Amino acid sequence: MSRSSNHDSSWSRRKSLFSLSALTPVTSNSSDGSMRRLKKQPKVFTDVNHPDLARDEPHSAPPLSESPKTTRPSLSSMKRPPSVFGSLRSSIRPSGDEKRKEDMLGEPLSTTSSKAPSLGFPESGSEGVASTKTVVLHGEVQTSAGMFRKKKEYLVLTETHILRFKSQGKAADNFSVIPPPIGRTPTIRHGSTPSAGSYTDLQTLSDTSGDRDGRVPLRQVVAVHRLDDGKPYFAIEVCYLDEESGQASSLTLQLSNPEERDVWLKNVHATVQHPRLQIASSIATFNLESVARIVERENDYDPNNCAIFKVVQRQSAGRTAGRSSSDDLAKIASTVVFLAIGVHKVHIIQLAKPIARTSSPSLALNNSQASYGILTLNALKVSNGDDTFELTFRQPLQRARTLYLASSSSHEIAARLHSAENFLRPECGHHLYRFTVPPEVEEILAPAAVSDEENACLDRTLTAYCIAYGVNPGNVRYTINYQCEDAPRFELLGPADSRRADYGPIELLAITRALRYNESFGSMSFANVSLDGLNGLHDNYGQEYVCSRTKKGTLIKLTEEELGRSCLLVQEIRALAATSKKLRRMDFSNCVTSKAAATMDQPNEDETTRKDIGCGVVEALFPLSKHQTTNVDWVCLNGIQLTETDLDYLVGAAVEKSCHLRAIELNRCGLNDRSMGLILDALRAQDNTLEAIEISGNTARLNPSIFDSQLGVFGFIRKLNLSYFSRTSGNEPILQAETLLTWRLQELRLSGTTLNEASIDAVATYLAHPQSSSLHELYFDHAHLSGKDVATLLHSMSRNPFEARDLHLDISQSHITEDLLLVTQAISSGLAPSHLSMRAVEYREEASFRKMLNALTQNKTIRYLDLSQTALPGDASEETCRALERMLAENDTLLELNLSGEESRLASSRFGSGINQALSGLKQNSTLQCLRIERQKLGFQGASTLADVLKVNNTLRELHCDDNDIPLHGLTDLVNALIENTTLVHLPTMADGRAAAIKSAENTMRNMSDPQPHSPVTPHSPPPSKHSPFDGASAMKRSFANVKKTARSASAYTPSFPALPSHYRSSSASHNKQSSPSTSTPPSTRTRQNSSSPMAAPTSFTMQDIQTTHRLLTEQWDRQCYRLAQYLDRNWCILNGVPVDIEVEDEAFERPTSVGSISKMLERVKNDTTPRNEPPVYFDSPQDVQAPTDLFDEKAPQLSIPEKKGLSFKQFIIDSQPGTPDTDEVAANMKQLRVDTDLNAVEGAGTPTQATFTA
């Protein structure tokens, strides 16, 4: 490969001559410009060596240390030669045959790529050893780093740097492989030290085009990309970052033809992508930590799932296409930023600002920071020729935003985003965004990971969608029901935020899109969740989420126009039904309020506006069923008012036999006679598949004879709901017994439907037939059955006496007192089913209820009995309570009993205080497992009775006794009873008792603060003073600050027992209940009026007293709730066979010996609180805090304390949250404080400035 000096010189000269014809000729102006001598720059030494070691390759040249040491000669006396372009055809030197061929054709030879040592400059005049460098490409180009900073330079691309020289001669002096320019003799390097005069000439590298030392380390290069803006030049941009100084710079190379541009782009890109440089170009540690902190502040950082890249944020070519000046090329803003791919978002993070400013041109610093949800990714496009790539994100109902980026790691970024999207949306069968990448990216894509997370990673996907759409995932609540038909069942609940009744449109989109392609649910329920936000809403900025295929790729048989013109509600429901093969049932009960169609007399509205849009659910589901594109065949539309548009879709699908509907629930849908007839006639085509019909609560009045023939065509009905059914007059039964016997009914509901004698006989005939053995639910509640009717049903359903039939019979709110004897005889004879509900039955005579109790005592078939809301003429007598006690003690078949009462504004039904003694019968009971006795005013006495029962009863598992005004004393007795009881696993925390205790404390403190008419002047009463109310302004300022600090310390109080789980902590603001009988009352009037008594004077309670009282009450209740949780957890473990210690740890410490009354607690609070110079702030009487009128302007508003008497105790505590107001806030509100506060009550010396306000 070596040549002689003469040969080499001639060959190089010939090559340079030929290259002139291939490149753009240099005009006279450009030649003159190239010959123009530049102003001398400051003297500096430049070292082109990189600290990296040379690559060890067999054909590399020997290191420079093996050759004679030379120093660079002085160039001050040399004449600057003209600029000559080098050849840029190829980066590989041609072979001998190719060279001869090019010589014959007159074509320029390719650029030299042979490895030769680069010249090392000795530092400070000393000689050094340079490492071996490989010249990859060299040539003269025009560089630019600013609007007015363009010049022609000679660039040399090595394996580690891009070196910039003023001329080819300067480059040739440093690299032997670069031929000298025409007419110049190669310089003979001698080993001499440059003189002081030649020191200036050593500045051969340009320092005006982006860097001071004339070189660009390739390890700092962030991206290499084209600059295409439609102008008649061809340019590439090299962006690089010096992390140590935080300086980002760019180098723009402008070339005369696209071939040269592509050669430079290809070689620079390939050199930067070298593995050794990729390792050396890793991000600095301090930048990694800075970016990680920013991502962590966004709650998106996971050390195992976070990738950080250096990228260039650039503008699109379309934004600069209108520029006409070539100088505007430098105006294309490029910014080096960090791109972090977190768990849920893509973050664009600016560089840390450099410590010192430099004179080198740098890229603009990005002062903004942006984050984009990964699941909002709309398109990803990676260029095949350079480092550019585009990311397009789009939020729902917003325009798409495209990020034009460039990075040498563009392929890795695309693969990372692809993997992150698959991780967050694992069930999606295909990309929901455009993924345009070169084949090289396809090869490095990771395969989809298989996860065993429950519910097909629903939580992961739902959280990702919520974060991407900017909504709080903690506000979404749902449950999974495994004990239902078509289980498991996804059930969406209302928002967690109590201030919001419904979800917003964006939240609903996040929920529905997270459920797409999820095949872990057999049914989905959106019942009682409003979907009106999506009905009629259109997204006009994109259709990437319009579902046109199933999960397996089957096309939906609807046109693109039909799919695209639908509203978001239709699109989302259609996607849910079409993308899940397992989904069979969807419940939309009470979800949509149908919007009325616009009137036809509005000529300005178009056809689509005037058209009735319907509820959206029918439009989404029934066309899919018609074309067999979904497996959803059970649709619940209860509570949705169906319009004509809905009826068209429903009837059009139901008449098709291929629809295969299993059930359609149309309860309370506003169907009239016409619409009901249309639907029932259309459903005839589903005679072999229809299993359930529910049409209760509609306005249609049906003729029994016609209705019976309409339902008779269905042969596989198992659920029939005809509740609150209106019928025409006549003696015919609603359904003939023959029609009922053709079905294998499991559930029959006739609630609220008036049944004549013929209907009762038809049902009784059906119940007596063995065909009815499959029936398990029979509802006649609110049907006003008489005792005779109930007795007829009981006799007909019983197969053998004292053999329980597995059937739930509901005869609530029936008139069973008529012919009660027939009912009690049937029950005592064992003719009742296993489940019997008799709620809200009114007994006009108490003796009738005792007869029912006696019959239930003898019954041996009923296992679940509901006697809740039983209405008696008054409180239960002692005889009735003894009958109830006897039933509880002697009945040995009941497993669950409900004796709850009712308390409302319209009615009140409870047994009275005698029930407390009746509950003692449970001591002898050995079968009952669940007792519900809510809203019976048990109080402390009832709690003590239940505590005595729990000490001896070892079969009771659940005790529901909420809303019984049980005070803290009663809860303590119940918890103490669990020391010996190891079977009870459910006991409420008496949240109503806690609220009543706080309310009682409020009333007691108010009563103790109110002055009495005949009471003497108390020490607290403010004596007559000469000072104005403003005398205490400064003291009031300090007082309010002290109140805030006290509130903070009170809220930070830590109880003396471990922290309780969140579900055991009850809010102190519950229902306003009366205090329990055990709650202490305020001191009597006689005691307060007695001047010699300590309580004679009204007591003033400060903020400290209120906070302390609230804290003590909360601590006592939380202590008992904590003990209760410990015992219930222990019993649950014992019941389920989990090893656990029988003895609860630290029980002696946790169990209090007694619980003090509220009055004693308040006395303790007053005795223990440090006296403070503070005015009464809560329990002041309005007349004591009126502002004097003679001190204010006549036009000034006369203010007083605003309605403190109407302010609840808990609200007052909440409004006094910790926090110290700053000086400005106090000063701004000083006028209000002066007017609203009775500062005469403030005791203490005033400030010197208060004398000016003296009246």
ABEGO torsion letter per residue (X at the ends): XBBBAAAAAAAAAAAAAAAAAABBBBBAAAAAAAABBBBBBBBBBBBABBABBBBBBAABBBBAAABBBBBBBBAAABBBBBBBBBBAABABBBBAAAAAAAAAAGBBBBBBABBBBBBBBBBGGBBBBBBBBBBABBEBBBBBABAABBBBBBBBBBAABBBBBABAAAAAAABAABBBBBGBBBBBBBBBBBBAAAAAAABABBAAAGBAAGBBBAAABABBBBBBAGBABBBBBBBBBBAAAGBBBBBBBBBABAAAAAAAAAAAAAAAABAAAAAAABBBAAAAAAAAAAAAAAGABBAABBBBBBBBBBBBAAAAAABABAAAAAABBBBBBBBBBBAABBBBBBBBBBABBBABBBBBBBABBBBBBAAABABBBBBAABABBBBBBBBBGBBBBBBBBBBAAAAAAAAAAAAAAAAABAABABBABBBBBBAAAAAABBBBBBBABBGGGAAAAAAAAAAAAGBBAAABBBBBBABBBGOBBBBBBBBABAABABBBAAAAAAAAAAABGBAABABBBABGBBAAAABGBBBAAEAAABBABBAAGBBBBBBAAAAAABBAAAAAAAAAAAABAABABBBABGABBBBBBBBAABAABBAAAABBAEAGAAAAAAAAAAAGABABABBBABGBBBBAAAAAAAAAAAABAAAGBABBBABGAGBBAAAAAAAAAAAAAAAAABABBBABGBABBBBAAAAAAAAAABAABABBBABGBBBBBEABBABBAAAAAABBBABBBABGBBBBAAAAAAAAAAAABAAAAABABBBABGAGBBAAAAAAAAAAABABBGBBBBBBBBABGBBAABGAAAAAAAAAAGABBABBBBBGBBBABAAAAAAAAAAAAABAABABBBABGBBBABBBBAAAAAAAAAAAAABAABABBBABBBBBAABBBBAEAAAAAAAAAAAABAABABBBBBGAGAEAAAAAAAAAAAAABAABABBBABGAGBBAAAAAAAAAAAAABAABABBBAGAAAAAAAAAAAAAAAAAAABBBAABBBBAABBBBBABBAAAAAAAAAAAAAAAAAAAAAAAABBBABBBBBAAABBBABBBBBBBBAABBBBBBAAAAABAABAAABBBBBBAAAAAAAAAAAAAAAAAAAAAAAAAAAAAAAAAAGBBBBABBBGAAAABBABBBBAAAAAAAAAAABBBBBBBBAAABBAAAABBBAAABBAABBBBBBBGAAABBAAAAAAAABBEBBBAAAAAAAAAAAAAABBAAABBEBBBAAAAAABX
